[in-house]
């Protein structure tokens, strides 16, 4: 049977990885409750975007299942920057709130970066505050951006060799490509890779991806990675996605599973691990609160 007729790649679903992380979070949350502290993850939604509202509901359901509090504020689409800042300040000042996230995107008249700067870095469960990104770059303890952390956990869970291997990250975005390249190059048993970052501004980017032991698509360009861009037998991780309404459009064409040795599924790959890492950051923030008292 020809390679075009069958898939030979090993699938790397995210659910088992997320389950392992969440089981750890669940036991840590119980230990906190035994000490009289209920971990909490606060969320802020601005506007009425259906997809964003859906993500908030997913996080609230997960919070309830883990025994977290999940205070939430929903601001109208015409909210002002100062109204958003007031909510952030209130959550920052509430000692019962351990983690805080602003659901992205927010309406175009608001400045997300300015709002993020106001978030207490210790409550920044997305790991995207500039102080936390700086600590990541310096190799210091800090909340790690969730999707990069989820990808490292996924590779470790499936025992994909990374140390000393050539990892190519296609994409340089602040939420995924850049922090992931730092994370996987750090000296750690689940990292320590030779990392190359390329992007769509590099005309011959495919020359790099075809030489990767592990290719991580993080461009946010639907279907940018096709079978001819993949080295036969390599590992392909689809991290970048865009949405068309409720339809998910991944960076990696499904037919890449005919060439790759292992690959994340189109749906249910990196996504579940991202949510799990959000709660791992939140429970760690709650634990730090206990340590300071």
Steps between C-alpha positions, in 0.01 A plus 500: 500500500642845407582768752217714361246235591574437863610673817804353672557769764462433870233731640585718802168608655508763771232356728720243680760770561240742633349229722838431661559872565148555635525198731806664654318835521200332663710347779685829558167689513370253757813548711440876493134459599613278788698801620199729469592656163276452197698568182335741260528602137329828413401586144407818315300501178439818302229496235280228359726289280344151496830313480649698789190442712531130421862491616399665827232234555756225439733654759219544751390138461857382543540723806191349661621147429837575662349671804610852403306820550443678168391862552412663168425849370334555163536856371295636209658539156507878544685489831774757543865430566460639851204271572713203398785629716265537797406131479865397473591713803217344699617146423864598564405628843285201598711254703247224428579525125818312410487498120364751251453498125352742251330301224656594166405655261343811647316769298725698269463833677666355810874453550566141608869563564424788734250286690744209522767729646262577787450133595694391809781290345460241778134452400575489126394143424551552126869567565489790255583796723829655378655435842419129474626476142820666617536251783447216251777640280729528803422146614336618822184352658182655362162400355577352156279582198243223483521376142882476497491322838233266367710413196803419716280282721354323196843418361611372841184293552548314172874466563588688182877560508572871517837533675770561240249475215423763236168666579365745242232745613309654209371827645642774722190628680520626857244248628647184346800498268733729694441363852499142371840546338639623834332221696626214282856634487535512880716243676243251625434132435183577305665776296869572424437502124668677211217738411458684171228764466375583150196689380315607188746790456766241413452416129657153528343404837416153366872423466515518878182305575611217271807455719318490835494205735203672663297758308267725700258706294425826680430741215123540527474457122247230408649214300847654473670168578445244226651154451781632280616721789545205739801271531379138472481338842530824697270620779248770411321706766216726390500795740369782283132534412251755379124493524244569231193544713498179704705310242857425602762553228836347604843584360567136410319333212346169603682322217832559678420184697598310185860617536560567870608231744284651774251787490241677712140452381323783322261537796595410858873541467664792677172665605418284806854540633472879485198502731672258738807723524277797582382320813850380582610865503198593712556233765868596518396862560272386784785295650726805494236690696504234770880498511505876566264476799 
